[in-house]
């Protein structure tokens, strides 16, 4: 009884046995709905974060965090560019590259390809191709030997294996006595990589940088310099700093500009999923409205007695707000506990379910990410908990206002 009246009565109503058991059932359903909604929200958002992180890691395993290219067709003083870029505290690696396009042919098979010339000794500083080699090594690429490493899907479409020959046809033409003919060169396949991204595995071919420069007639120059940073999320800031340091003959870009449409789509999808799943919580939260409305009807005589004893309408209103808030708090707390537990163990739980039911949710021969990743963010959990709790509090306002509007004389007339 040392508690404030509103808190004492509100908590008593929450745990008291009711004459109408249907009200207790609806109240239980409301709590379970909030629990399931919050659990689903936290789990799904964590899984989507995990997919985004995994795909971003795979994309940036082949793409650079930042790129410096010359204003002209080729960049000649690339060692100076590498040295100047390396002075930035956030740049952990820099390597030159040559980019081009062409067609690879093997027998009757023809495939368009993106050609990237690299220095095998420098490439590990900016990419992870070396960690995803199915056959061969980056070091097998040697200047003047005209060797090539293909993506696993590209090699499959061409029907080639290591030691097979492929012909690379480039758009650049060569003048001959019989006219202009495309430049072409025969290469030996010395390796196959699998980075897990179809965009690269099906279209990218790696050459030694010197061979690529000769093939595309860059006269000792390169297409640009690729950068790796200690924090990929600092890429926009670091590229702005580098752009200010380099003269106007250079262009600096980062991975957020090169893949902006993809990551913008992921963010939009996350927002939409958040809203859709929040509707589950909203339905459960507004079940509290029906629960409290029925409770007000059931407790009209008690409300009238409290009013005659001196309780103000504001006190009556607060009693029912406290009761509905307690229901929402219990549901939200249990949902957060369940969601966090499930999000932290989904990578273990899903394989167990697949094994038990002998199913595969993400077959490895169909999906490049065959496991369900999870990356729970504390900010997401806090946001979900706060929004869910506020919805339950909002749902108590109308029933509480209705309780405060009960007229004592009318309620006690037939008692």
ChimeraX attribute file (.defattr): number of C-alpha atoms within 10 A of each C-alpha:
attribute: neighborCount
match mode: 1-to-1
recipient: residues
	/A:1	7
	/A:2	5
	/A:3	8
	/A:4	10
	/A:5	14
	/A:6	20
	/A:7	18
	/A:8	14
	/A:9	18
	/A:10	23
	/A:11	16
	/A:12	13
	/A:13	17
	/A:14	17
	/A:15	10
	/A:16	10
	/A:17	10
	/A:18	14
	/A:19	11
	/A:20	11
	/A:21	10
	/A:22	12
	/A:23	18
	/A:24	18
	/A:25	11
	/A:26	17
	/A:27	23
	/A:28	16
	/A:29	16
	/A:30	25
	/A:31	25
	/A:32	19
	/A:33	22
	/A:34	33
	/A:35	27
	/A:36	20
	/A:37	28
	/A:38	32
	/A:39	27
	/A:40	23
	/A:41	27
	/A:42	30
	/A:43	26
	/A:44	21
	/A:45	25
	/A:46	26
	/A:47	21
	/A:48	21
	/A:49	21
	/A:50	18
	/A:51	19
	/A:52	19
	/A:53	15
	/A:54	17
	/A:55	17
	/A:56	16
	/A:57	14
	/A:58	16
	/A:59	20
	/A:60	17
	/A:61	21
	/A:62	19
	/A:63	22
	/A:64	22
	/A:65	29
	/A:66	26
	/A:67	23
	/A:68	26
	/A:69	22
	/A:70	19
	/A:71	12
	/A:72	10
	/A:73	12
	/A:74	19
	/A:75	25
	/A:76	17
	/A:77	13
	/A:78	21
	/A:79	14
	/A:80	10
	/A:81	20
	/A:82	19
	/A:83	11
	/A:84	13
	/A:85	25
	/A:86	16
	/A:87	11
	/A:88	13
	/A:89	10
	/A:90	17
	/A:91	19
	/A:92	16
	/A:93	19
	/A:94	27
	/A:95	25
	/A:96	26
	/A:97	27
	/A:98	26
	/A:99	17
	/A:100	17
	/A:101	19
	/A:102	19
	/A:103	18
	/A:104	25
	/A:105	17
	/A:106	18
	/A:107	11
	/A:108	7
	/A:109	12
	/A:110	15
	/A:111	16
	/A:112	16
	/A:113	22
	/A:114	16
	/A:115	23
	/A:116	21
	/A:117	24
	/A:118	24
	/A:119	21
	/A:120	21
	/A:121	11
	/A:122	14
	/A:123	20
	/A:124	17
	/A:125	16
	/A:126	24
	/A:127	22
	/A:128	17
	/A:129	19
	/A:130	17
	/A:131	14
	/A:132	15
	/A:133	19
	/A:134	14
	/A:135	16
	/A:136	16
	/A:137	18
	/A:138	26
	/A:139	13
	/A:140	17
	/A:141	27
	/A:142	17
	/A:143	14
	/A:144	12
	/A:145	14
	/A:146	19
	/A:147	22
	/A:148	29
	/A:149	27
	/A:150	30
	/A:151	26
	/A:152	25
	/A:153	20
	/A:154	23
	/A:155	25
	/A:156	14
	/A:157	13
	/A:158	18
	/A:159	13
	/A:160	19
	/A:161	17
	/A:162	16
	/A:163	13
	/A:164	12
	/A:165	18
	/A:166	23
	/A:167	17
	/A:168	24
	/A:169	20
	/A:170	19
	/A:171	14
	/A:172	15
	/A:173	14
	/A:174	11
	/A:175	10
	/A:176	8
	/A:177	5
	/A:178	6
	/A:179	8
	/A:180	11
	/A:181	12
	/A:182	12
	/A:183	16
	/A:184	18
	/A:185	13
	/A:186	16
	/A:187	19
	/A:188	18
	/A:189	24
	/A:190	22
	/A:191	26
	/A:192	28
	/A:193	27
	/A:194	19
	/A:195	22
	/A:196	19
	/A:197	18
	/A:198	16
	/A:199	12
	/A:200	23
	/A:201	21
	/A:202	21
	/A:203	21
	/A:204	23
	/A:205	27
	/A:206	26
	/A:207	29
	/A:208	26
	/A:209	26
	/A:210	23
	/A:211	21
	/A:212	24
	/A:213	24
	/A:214	13
	/A:215	19
	/A:216	18
	/A:217	13
	/A:218	17
	/A:219	13
	/A:220	13
	/A:221	20
	/A:222	27
	/A:223	25
	/A:224	27
	/A:225	24
	/A:226	26
	/A:227	27
	/A:228	23
	/A:229	21
	/A:230	13
	/A:231	12
	/A:232	19
	/A:233	12
	/A:234	13
	/A:235	23
	/A:236	17
	/A:237	11
	/A:238	24
	/A:239	21
	/A:240	13
	/A:241	14
	/A:242	20
	/A:243	16
	/A:244	11
	/A:245	11
	/A:246	15
	/A:247	9
	/A:248	10
	/A:249	10
	/A:250	16
	/A:251	16
	/A:252	21
	/A:253	21
	/A:254	24
	/A:255	19
	/A:256	17
	/A:257	12
	/A:258	14
	/A:259	13
	/A:260	11
	/A:261	10
	/A:262	11
	/A:263	15
	/A:264	12
	/A:265	11
	/A:266	15
	/A:267	14
	/A:268	11
	/A:269	13
	/A:270	17
	/A:271	12
	/A:272	12
	/A:273	16
	/A:274	17
	/A:275	12
	/A:276	13
	/A:277	17
	/A:278	21
	/A:279	13
	/A:280	18
	/A:281	31
	/A:282	19
	/A:283	16
	/A:284	27
	/A:285	29
	/A:286	19
	/A:287	23
	/A:288	28
	/A:289	22
	/A:290	18
	/A:291	22
	/A:292	27
	/A:293	20
	/A:294	16
	/A:295	21
	/A:296	20
	/A:297	15
	/A:298	15
	/A:299	17
	/A:300	18
	/A:301	21
	/A:302	14
	/A:303	25
	/A:304	21
	/A:305	16
	/A:306	16
	/A:307	19
	/A:308	13
	/A:309	9
	/A:310	9
	/A:311	16
	/A:312	13
	/A:313	19
	/A:314	14
	/A:315	19
	/A:316	25
	/A:317	22
	/A:318	23
	/A:319	25
	/A:320	31
	/A:321	26
	/A:322	22
	/A:323	25
	/A:324	28
	/A:325	22
	/A:326	19
	/A:327	22
	/A:328	27
	/A:329	20
	/A:330	16
	/A:331	28
	/A:332	29
	/A:333	17
	/A:334	19
	/A:335	27
	/A:336	26
	/A:337	16
	/A:338	18
	/A:339	26
	/A:340	21
	/A:341	14
	/A:342	20
	/A:343	23
	/A:344	17
	/A:345	14
	/A:346	19
	/A:347	15
	/A:348	13
	/A:349	14
	/A:350	16
	/A:351	17
	/A:352	12
	/A:353	13
	/A:354	13
	/A:355	11
	/A:356	9
	/A:357	9
	/A:358	9
	/A:359	11
	/A:360	14
	/A:361	13
	/A:362	14
	/A:363	12
	/A:364	11
	/A:365	8
	/A:366	8
	/A:367	13
	/A:368	14
	/A:369	16
	/A:370	13
	/A:371	18
	/A:372	18
	/A:373	23
	/A:374	24
	/A:375	18
	/A:376	21
	/A:377	14
	/A:378	12
	/A:379	9
	/A:380	15
	/A:381	20
	/A:382	13
	/A:383	12
	/A:384	24
	/A:385	20
	/A:386	12
	/A:387	16
	/A:388	26
	/A:389	25
	/A:390	15
	/A:391	19
	/A:392	30
	/A:393	22
	/A:394	17
	/A:395	24
	/A:396	28
	/A:397	18
	/A:398	16
	/A:399	24
	/A:400	26
	/A:401	17
	/A:402	17
	/A:403	26
	/A:404	23
	/A:405	14
	/A:406	19
	/A:407	15
	/A:408	17
	/A:409	13
	/A:410	12
	/A:411	17
	/A:412	14
	/A:413	8
	/A:414	7
	/A:415	6
